[in-house]
Amino acid sequence: MYRDWYTAPLIELEEHNPAWAGEFLIAKTSLENLLQGLPIISIEHVGSTSIPDLVSKPILDIDIVINKDDFVPILDKMREGGYTYIGECGMPGRHSFFQPNSDKTDGEPMGSWDDEVIGADGVKKLVRIYERRRNTYVCIEGSLSLRNHRDLKRILMEDAELKKEYGDRKKELVDDHQLRATDDDRLAYNVGKNEVVAKILKKAGWTDKELNIVCKGRGGFYGR
């Protein structure tokens, strides 16, 4: 696989961190304030960071659920709030945004600040804290893309065996193949999970036709 002079960092997985739920609530409150007065159905924490005991890339996935006819004023307000709209990215009904103060080419957050922490030796020290990446989606109620997010979360919360199989598959892809944060390797990561994700969505009642529609988007099913 081609690599240019810049070597992208390896894709990293982390054990579930209960603090992610709190970070989602902070982001949710910020979005609620930004979108105050607009017709939002819900703001939901989705993806693997929302599921206890599941390894995940440490990236928050957030769905803002709306009715289709309400998209334009919400798009305008998101842009006003500093979000960068990057389109549906091959997933109909799922409008993707980079968070404010992020790189406009890859969405990596550029915000950072200094904070005091207590080290293992009990001594306070000043460290640089970097803003966590958030993938924010405006999802249309009733769309397959939204069903994808919700059904994956629901089944993985209910089925411990499938959750373990999904987590093991992600570890295998990252550990055995040394995948990096490039477009090609991200695609390989998503495609590599397809077989397990299909099992999860079929348990949720998905048809082969529905699976094929979602699978067209960026070469793989949703799911971190």
C-alpha positions as CSV (number, residue, x, y, z in Angstrom):
1,M,0.0,0.0,0.0
2,Y,1.3,3.4,-0.9
3,R,2.6,5.6,1.9
4,D,3.8,9.2,1.3
5,W,6.5,10.9,3.3
6,Y,4.1,11.4,6.2
7,T,3.5,8.3,8.2
8,A,0.1,8.4,9.7
9,P,-0.3,7.2,13.3
10,L,-1.6,3.7,14.0
11,I,-5.3,3.2,14.6
12,E,-5.6,2.7,18.3
13,L,-8.3,1.0,20.4
14,E,-9.0,1.7,24.0
15,E,-10.9,-0.2,26.7
16,H,-14.2,1.4,27.5
17,N,-13.8,4.6,29.5
18,P,-16.9,5.6,31.7
19,A,-15.7,9.2,31.3
20,W,-16.9,9.1,27.7
21,A,-20.5,9.3,28.8
22,G,-19.7,12.5,30.6
23,E,-17.9,14.0,27.7
24,F,-21.0,13.2,25.5
25,L,-23.2,15.1,27.9
26,I,-21.0,18.1,27.8
27,A,-21.1,18.0,23.9
28,K,-24.9,17.4,24.0
29,T,-25.4,20.5,26.2
30,S,-23.3,22.6,23.8
31,L,-25.3,21.4,20.8
32,E,-28.6,22.0,22.6
33,N,-27.5,25.6,23.4
34,L,-26.4,26.1,19.7
35,L,-29.6,24.7,18.3
36,Q,-32.0,26.2,20.8
37,G,-35.4,26.9,19.3
38,L,-34.9,24.6,16.4
39,P,-36.9,21.4,15.9
40,I,-34.5,18.7,17.2
41,I,-36.0,15.2,18.0
42,S,-33.1,14.0,20.0
43,I,-29.3,14.1,20.5
44,E,-27.9,10.6,21.0
45,H,-24.5,9.0,21.9
46,V,-23.9,6.2,19.4
47,G,-21.0,4.1,18.3
48,S,-18.7,2.0,20.4
49,T,-17.8,4.7,22.9
50,S,-21.5,4.5,24.0
51,I,-21.3,0.8,24.8
52,P,-19.8,-0.4,28.2
53,D,-17.2,-3.2,28.0
54,L,-16.5,-2.7,24.3
55,V,-13.1,-1.6,22.9
56,S,-13.3,1.5,20.8
57,K,-11.3,4.1,19.0
58,P,-11.5,7.1,21.4
59,I,-13.7,9.2,19.2
60,L,-17.2,10.2,20.2
61,D,-20.0,9.7,17.7
62,I,-23.1,11.9,18.2
63,D,-26.4,11.9,16.3
64,I,-28.6,14.9,16.1
65,V,-31.9,13.4,15.0
66,I,-34.3,15.6,13.0
67,N,-37.1,15.4,10.4
68,K,-36.0,15.8,6.8
69,D,-37.7,19.1,6.2
70,D,-35.9,20.8,9.1
71,F,-32.4,20.2,7.8
72,V,-31.6,23.6,6.1
73,P,-32.1,25.9,9.2
74,I,-30.1,23.3,11.3
75,L,-27.3,23.3,8.7
76,D,-27.1,27.1,8.8
77,K,-26.9,27.1,12.6
78,M,-24.3,24.3,12.7
79,R,-22.1,26.4,10.3
80,E,-22.7,29.5,12.4
81,G,-21.5,27.5,15.4
82,G,-18.2,26.6,13.7
83,Y,-19.0,23.1,12.5
84,T,-17.7,22.2,9.0
85,Y,-20.3,20.4,6.8
86,I,-18.7,17.6,4.8
87,G,-21.9,16.1,3.3
88,E,-23.5,12.7,3.5
89,C,-20.3,10.8,2.6
90,G,-22.1,8.1,0.8
91,M,-24.6,7.5,3.7
92,P,-28.0,8.8,2.7
93,G,-29.8,10.6,5.6
94,R,-26.6,11.0,7.6
95,H,-25.1,14.5,7.3
96,S,-21.5,14.6,8.7
97,F,-19.7,17.5,10.4
98,F,-16.2,18.2,11.7
99,Q,-16.3,19.9,15.1
100,P,-15.4,23.5,15.6
101,N,-11.6,24.4,15.7
102,S,-10.6,21.3,13.7
103,D,-8.5,20.7,10.7
104,K,-10.7,21.2,7.6
105,T,-9.1,18.4,5.7
106,D,-9.3,15.5,8.1
107,G,-11.4,16.7,11.0
108,E,-8.7,16.3,13.6
109,P,-9.3,18.8,16.5
110,M,-6.7,21.5,17.1
111,G,-7.9,22.7,20.5
112,S,-5.7,22.1,23.5
113,W,-5.1,23.6,27.0
114,D,-2.9,23.2,30.0
115,D,-4.2,21.5,33.1
116,E,-2.9,20.3,36.5
117,V,-2.9,16.6,37.1
118,I,-1.5,14.5,40.0
119,G,1.0,11.9,38.8
120,A,1.6,8.4,40.1
121,D,4.2,9.8,42.4
122,G,1.6,12.1,44.0
123,V,3.1,15.3,42.6
124,K,1.1,17.8,40.7
125,K,2.3,18.7,37.3
126,L,1.1,20.8,34.3
127,V,0.2,18.7,31.2
128,R,-1.1,19.6,27.8
129,I,-4.7,18.3,27.3
130,Y,-5.8,17.8,23.7
131,E,-9.5,18.1,22.7
132,R,-11.1,14.7,21.9
133,R,-12.4,14.2,18.4
134,R,-16.1,14.1,17.9
135,N,-17.9,12.9,14.8
136,T,-21.2,14.8,14.7
137,Y,-24.0,13.6,12.4
138,V,-27.4,15.2,11.6
139,C,-29.5,12.1,10.9
140,I,-32.9,12.0,9.3
141,E,-35.6,10.2,11.4
142,G,-36.5,7.0,9.6
143,S,-33.3,6.7,7.5
144,L,-31.4,3.5,7.2
145,S,-28.3,5.3,8.4
146,L,-30.0,6.2,11.7
147,R,-31.4,2.7,12.1
148,N,-27.9,1.4,11.5
149,H,-26.5,3.5,14.5
150,R,-29.4,2.6,16.8
151,D,-29.7,-1.1,16.0
152,L,-26.0,-1.7,16.4
153,K,-26.0,-0.1,19.8
154,R,-29.2,-1.8,20.9
155,I,-28.1,-5.3,19.9
156,L,-24.5,-4.9,21.3
157,M,-26.0,-3.7,24.6
158,E,-28.2,-6.8,24.7
159,D,-26.0,-9.6,23.4
160,A,-22.7,-10.2,25.3
161,E,-21.5,-12.8,22.8
162,L,-21.9,-10.6,19.8
163,K,-20.3,-7.7,21.6
164,K,-17.3,-9.9,22.4
165,E,-17.1,-11.1,18.8
166,Y,-17.2,-7.5,17.5
167,G,-14.5,-6.4,20.0
168,D,-12.3,-9.3,19.1
169,R,-12.6,-8.6,15.4
170,K,-11.6,-5.0,15.9
171,K,-8.6,-6.0,18.0
172,E,-7.6,-8.5,15.3
173,L,-7.7,-5.9,12.5
174,V,-5.7,-3.3,14.4
175,D,-3.2,-5.6,16.1
176,D,-2.5,-8.1,13.2
177,H,-2.6,-5.6,10.3
178,Q,-1.1,-2.5,11.9
179,L,-3.7,-0.3,10.3
180,R,-3.0,3.4,10.3
181,A,-5.2,6.5,10.2
182,T,-5.2,6.8,6.4
183,D,-8.2,6.7,4.1
184,D,-7.2,3.3,2.7
185,D,-6.6,1.8,6.2
186,R,-9.8,3.2,7.6
187,L,-11.7,1.6,4.7
188,A,-9.9,-1.7,5.4
189,Y,-10.9,-1.4,9.0
190,N,-14.6,-0.9,8.2
191,V,-14.7,-3.6,5.5
192,G,-12.9,-6.0,7.9
193,K,-15.8,-5.6,10.3
194,N,-18.6,-6.3,7.8
195,E,-19.2,-9.9,8.5
196,V,-19.7,-9.3,12.2
197,V,-21.7,-6.2,11.7
198,A,-24.0,-8.0,9.3
199,K,-24.7,-10.6,12.0
200,I,-25.6,-7.9,14.4
201,L,-27.9,-6.1,12.0
202,K,-29.5,-9.3,10.9
203,K,-30.4,-10.1,14.5
204,A,-32.0,-6.6,14.5
205,G,-34.2,-7.8,11.6
206,W,-32.4,-6.2,8.7
207,T,-32.9,-7.7,5.2
208,D,-30.0,-8.3,2.7
209,K,-31.3,-5.5,0.6
210,E,-31.1,-3.0,3.5
211,L,-27.6,-4.3,4.4
212,N,-26.4,-3.8,0.8
213,I,-27.7,-0.2,0.7
214,V,-25.8,0.7,3.9
215,C,-22.7,-1.2,2.8
216,K,-22.4,1.0,-0.3
217,G,-21.4,4.0,2.0
218,R,-17.6,4.2,2.1
219,G,-17.2,0.5,1.5
220,G,-18.3,-0.7,4.9
221,F,-21.0,-0.7,7.6
222,Y,-21.0,2.0,10.3
223,G,-19.5,1.1,13.6
224,R,-16.3,2.0,15.5
